[in-house]
Amino acid sequence: MNLKYIILLSAATTMFYGCTENKASEKKTETNIVHYALVKVTQAGMEQTVKLPAQLSAYQEVSIFPKVNGYVKNVLVDIGSKVGKGQLLMTLDAPEIQQALLQAKEKYARAKSDFELNKENYLRLKTASQTAGAISPMDLATAKAKMASDSALSNAEKANWQMQQAMSDYLHVTAPFNGVITERNTHPGALVSAEAKDKPMLELKEVDHLRLQVDVPEGISATLQKHDSVSFFISALPGKKMTASVSRKAGNVNIQYRSERIELDVPNNNGTLSPGMYADVILKAKGNAKALIVPKSAVVTSTERKFVIAVRGGKTVRVDVSTGIENKNKIEVVGDLNSGDEIIAAATDEIDEGIAVK
């Protein structure tokens, strides 16, 4: 009995330890598999709303400098004066230019008279030469050459007269377009010089039509198209929402700020707005409909790379990505990913590659 009892006890003990060892092995295997919350990569366009600083500027503006040297005779406008295209703004006085104009006119008149006289002489000689022996060929050729020379001289004097006339016209300063005088730096009696460019006589700006200029990050500017509607707020008019359409894109990215200049045309017929006013532009980027979207927490940014941790074949794989538009919780990514791929939702730099994930 004792022997039988010992044998049964040994068998039971062996079976117990065998079961215990199997369970321990299974438990050890299970502890090697790490549990992480996984999400799937989705493909969809993601809108983003951003607020960017902008500034209003005149649609056209010009600094008016003197073209010729002279004294200011009259200034017919002042700061705030509304002027029309071609309107006389000021007059200059330069007696030497007037004298040069009169001299040029007289020289042209004399050269023209000499040309007409020699032309008439040549025509008469040509008619007389029809009679054999009346006029020698040499005399006829000389008369023709004299007429051609006087013609060239007459044309040269005419050109000089026209040039002096143009210089005289510069004494009358006119507006190149409709606008408002925003700066005046001269008064009657002042001597102005065509060489001095430190300060303009007048500053003219077109304010009925303004440009709203904003520098847009390249990732957003690529989604903006001409005629897209944009909302903005003027700091000087708090609470008043205004809208305008994209009129022009620079077509060039500033390599320092990675942004592109966008301009919107803003009507200002009532004169409420002024060039130089600060504005906040609200842009809604539509996003790329084929972009891959992941949670922001899934993207790990280290000093060396930016990546997400995908799960492929039950193990972790770091996939390098570049990012685009983002909102509060999600972000666009570009990399070796496909829609439907599983990635770790809350990834960190401490998660190594090749870890078994359940």
C-alpha positions in Angstrom: 0.0 0.0 0.0 2.7 2.4 0.8 4.5 1.7 -2.5 1.4 2.2 -4.5 0.6 5.4 -2.7 4.1 6.7 -3.4 3.8 5.9 -7.1 0.4 7.7 -7.4 1.7 10.7 -5.5 4.8 11.0 -7.8 2.6 10.8 -10.9 0.3 13.5 -9.6 3.2 15.7 -8.7 4.7 15.3 -12.2 1.4 16.2 -13.9 1.0 19.2 -11.6 4.4 20.6 -12.4 4.0 19.9 -16.1 0.7 21.9 -16.2 2.3 24.7 -14.2 5.3 24.9 -16.6 3.0 25.0 -19.6 0.9 27.8 -18.1 4.0 29.8 -17.2 5.3 29.4 -20.7 2.0 30.6 -22.2 2.0 33.5 -19.7 5.6 34.4 -20.6 4.7 34.4 -24.4 1.7 36.7 -23.7 3.7 39.2 -21.7 6.1 39.6 -24.8 3.1 41.0 -26.8 2.5 44.7 -26.0 -0.9 46.2 -26.2 -1.3 49.7 -27.9 -4.3 51.6 -29.1 -4.3 51.4 -32.9 -6.0 53.7 -35.5 -6.4 53.4 -39.2 -5.0 55.9 -41.7 -7.8 57.6 -43.6 -7.9 59.4 -46.9 -9.9 62.6 -47.0 -9.6 66.4 -47.4 -9.2 68.3 -44.2 -10.2 72.0 -43.9 -8.1 74.3 -41.9 -9.0 77.8 -40.6 -6.1 80.2 -40.0 -5.8 83.9 -39.1 -3.0 85.8 -40.8 -1.9 89.5 -40.6 -2.5 91.6 -43.6 -2.2 95.3 -44.7 -4.2 97.5 -47.0 -2.3 99.5 -49.6 -3.3 101.8 -52.5 -4.1 100.1 -55.7 -1.8 102.6 -57.4 0.6 105.1 -55.9 3.3 107.4 -57.2 5.9 109.7 -55.9 6.0 112.9 -58.0 9.5 114.3 -58.6 10.5 117.2 -60.9 11.7 116.2 -64.4 13.5 119.5 -64.9 15.2 122.1 -62.7 13.2 125.1 -61.8 11.3 127.2 -59.2 7.9 126.2 -57.9 5.4 128.7 -59.3 2.1 127.4 -58.1 0.9 124.4 -56.0 -2.8 123.8 -56.8 -3.4 120.9 -54.4 -2.7 120.0 -50.8 -2.9 116.9 -48.5 -6.3 115.3 -48.9 -7.1 116.8 -52.3 -9.0 114.5 -54.6 -7.7 114.8 -58.2 -8.6 113.3 -61.5 -6.4 111.9 -64.2 -4.7 114.7 -66.2 -5.5 117.4 -63.6 -2.9 120.1 -63.2 -1.3 119.8 -59.8 1.5 122.4 -59.9 3.5 124.6 -62.2 7.2 125.3 -62.3 9.1 128.3 -63.7 12.3 127.8 -65.7 13.1 130.8 -68.0 16.0 129.0 -69.6 13.8 126.3 -70.9 11.4 128.8 -72.3 14.2 130.6 -74.1 15.6 127.3 -75.4 12.1 126.5 -76.7 11.9 129.8 -78.6 15.3 129.4 -80.1 14.5 125.9 -81.3 11.3 127.0 -82.8 13.1 129.8 -84.8 15.8 127.5 -86.0 13.3 125.0 -87.2 11.4 127.8 -89.1 14.6 129.0 -90.8 15.7 125.5 -91.7 12.2 124.7 -93.1 12.2 127.9 -95.2 15.7 127.1 -96.7 14.5 123.6 -97.5 11.4 124.8 -99.3 13.4 127.4 -101.3 16.0 124.8 -102.4 13.2 122.3 -103.2 11.5 124.8 -105.4 14.9 125.6 -107.1 15.5 121.9 -107.8 12.0 121.4 -109.2 12.5 124.3 -111.6 15.9 123.1 -112.7 14.5 119.6 -113.2 11.7 121.0 -115.4 14.2 123.1 -117.4 16.5 120.1 -117.9 13.8 118.5 -120.1 15.1 120.9 -122.8 18.3 119.5 -124.2 21.4 121.6 -123.2 19.4 124.0 -121.0 20.7 122.7 -117.7 23.9 120.7 -117.1 23.5 117.3 -115.2 26.0 118.6 -112.7 23.9 121.6 -111.8 20.8 119.4 -111.4 22.6 116.9 -109.2 24.0 119.7 -107.0 20.6 121.2 -106.6 19.1 117.8 -105.6 21.9 117.2 -103.0 21.3 120.7 -101.6 17.6 120.0 -101.3 18.3 116.7 -99.5 20.8 118.3 -97.1 18.3 121.0 -96.2 15.6 118.4 -95.7 17.7 116.5 -93.2 18.6 119.8 -91.4 15.0 120.8 -91.2 14.0 117.4 -89.7 16.7 117.7 -87.1 15.7 121.2 -86.1 12.1 120.0 -85.9 13.1 117.2 -83.6 15.0 119.6 -81.4 12.0 121.9 -81.2 9.7 119.0 -80.3 12.2 118.0 -77.6 12.3 121.5 -76.1 8.5 121.5 -76.2 8.4 118.3 -74.2 10.8 119.7 -71.7 8.6 122.8 -71.4 5.6 120.5 -70.8 7.3 119.1 -67.7 6.9 122.6 -66.1 3.2 121.6 -65.8 2.8 118.7 -63.4 -0.4 116.7 -63.9 -1.9 113.7 -62.2 -1.3 110.3 -63.9 -4.4 108.7 -62.4 -7.4 109.5 -60.2 -6.5 109.6 -56.5 -5.8 111.6 -53.4 -2.8 113.7 -52.5 -1.4 112.1 -49.4 1.9 114.0 -49.1 3.1 117.5 -50.0 6.7 118.6 -49.5 7.1 121.8 -51.5 5.8 125.4 -51.7 5.8 128.3 -54.2 9.3 129.7 -54.6 11.1 126.5 -53.7 14.0 125.5 -56.0 13.5 121.9 -57.2 16.1 119.7 -59.0 15.7 116.8 -61.3 18.7 115.2 -59.7 17.5 115.2 -56.1 15.5 112.1 -55.2 15.4 112.3 -51.4 11.9 113.6 -51.1 9.0 113.8 -53.6 7.2 117.0 -54.3 3.8 115.2 -54.0 2.6 111.8 -53.2 -0.5 110.5 -55.1 -2.5 107.4 -54.2 -5.5 105.7 -55.6 -7.7 105.0 -52.6 -11.1 104.2 -54.2 -9.6 100.8 -55.0 -7.3 99.2 -52.5 -5.1 96.1 -52.4 -5.2 93.8 -49.3 -1.8 92.1 -49.2 -1.2 89.0 -47.1 1.7 86.5 -47.0 0.2 83.0 -46.9 2.2 79.9 -45.9 3.1 77.8 -48.9 1.1 74.8 -47.7 -2.1 76.9 -47.7 -1.4 79.1 -50.7 -1.3 76.0 -52.9 -4.9 75.3 -52.1 -6.1 78.9 -52.9 -7.4 79.7 -56.3 -8.2 83.0 -58.1 -11.6 84.4 -57.2 -11.8 82.4 -53.9 -13.8 84.3 -51.3 -11.8 85.4 -48.2 -13.1 87.1 -45.0 -11.1 89.7 -43.1 -11.5 92.2 -40.2 -10.0 95.7 -40.1 -8.5 96.6 -36.7 -9.7 100.2 -37.0 -13.3 98.9 -37.5 -13.7 96.3 -34.8 -16.4 93.7 -35.3 -17.1 94.5 -38.9 -16.6 91.5 -41.1 -15.7 92.1 -44.7 -15.1 89.9 -47.7 -13.1 90.0 -50.9 -11.9 87.7 -53.6 -8.4 86.5 -54.4 -7.3 88.7 -57.3 -3.6 87.9 -57.7 -1.0 85.3 -56.5 2.7 86.2 -56.7 3.6 82.8 -58.1 6.8 82.9 -56.0 7.5 81.5 -52.5 9.6 83.6 -50.2 12.5 81.3 -49.3 13.1 83.0 -46.0 9.5 82.8 -44.7 8.2 80.0 -46.9 5.2 82.1 -47.9 3.5 83.5 -51.0 2.1 87.0 -51.4 -1.6 87.0 -52.1 -3.5 90.1 -53.1 -7.3 90.9 -52.8 -9.0 93.9 -54.5 -11.1 95.8 -52.0 -13.5 98.5 -53.2 -13.4 101.7 -51.1 -15.9 104.0 -52.8 -17.1 105.4 -49.5 -13.6 106.2 -48.3 -14.0 104.2 -45.0 -10.7 102.4 -45.5 -7.2 103.9 -45.9 -3.9 102.6 -47.2 -1.8 101.3 -44.4 -4.6 99.9 -42.2 -3.9 96.6 -40.5 -6.2 93.6 -41.1 -6.7 90.0 -39.9 -7.5 87.7 -42.8 -9.4 84.5 -42.1 -8.5 81.7 -44.6 -10.2 78.3 -44.9 -7.8 75.9 -46.6 -9.8 73.2 -48.4 -7.1 70.6 -48.2 -6.2 67.8 -50.6 -9.0 65.2 -51.0 -6.4 62.5 -51.6 -4.4 63.4 -48.5 -3.8 60.8 -45.7 -5.0 61.9 -42.3 -3.8 60.6 -38.9 -4.1 61.8 -35.3 -1.6 64.4 -34.3 -0.6 62.2 -31.4 0.5 59.5 -33.9 3.3 61.7 -35.4 6.6 61.6 -33.6 9.0 64.5 -34.2 12.6 63.9 -33.1 15.8 65.8 -33.7 16.6 63.6 -36.7 13.3 62.6 -38.3 9.5 62.8 -38.3 7.6 59.5 -38.4 4.6 57.4 -37.4 4.7 53.9 -36.1 2.8 51.5 -38.3 1.9 47.9 -37.4 2.8 45.5 -40.2 2.8 41.7 -39.7 2.0 42.2 -36.1 5.2 44.2 -35.4 6.1 47.9 -35.2 7.7 49.7 -38.2 8.7 53.4 -38.2 7.6 55.2 -41.3 9.1 58.6 -42.1 6.5 61.2 -43.1 6.2 64.9 -43.9 3.2 66.8 -42.6 0.8 69.3 -44.1 -2.4 71.0 -42.9 -3.4 70.3 -39.3 -6.2 71.2 -37.0 -6.8 70.6 -33.3 -6.6 66.8 -33.4 -5.6 65.6 -36.9 -2.9 66.2 -39.4 -2.1 65.5 -43.1 0.9 63.2 -43.7 2.8 62.1 -46.8 4.9 58.9 -46.6 5.0 55.2 -47.3 1.5 54.7 -46.1 -1.9 53.7 -47.6 -5.4 54.3 -46.5 -6.4 51.6 -44.0 -3.0 51.0 -42.6 -2.9 50.6 -38.8 -0.7 52.9 -36.8 -0.2 53.5 -33.1 -2.5 56.3 -32.0 -0.2 57.7 -29.3 3.3 57.1 -30.5 6.5 58.0 -28.7 10.2 57.9 -29.6 10.6 55.1 -27.0 8.7 52.6 -29.0 11.3 50.6 -31.0 10.9 48.8 -34.3 10.1 45.1 -34.4 8.0 45.0 -31.2 5.1 42.5 -31.3 1.8 44.4 -31.0 -1.6 43.0 -30.3 
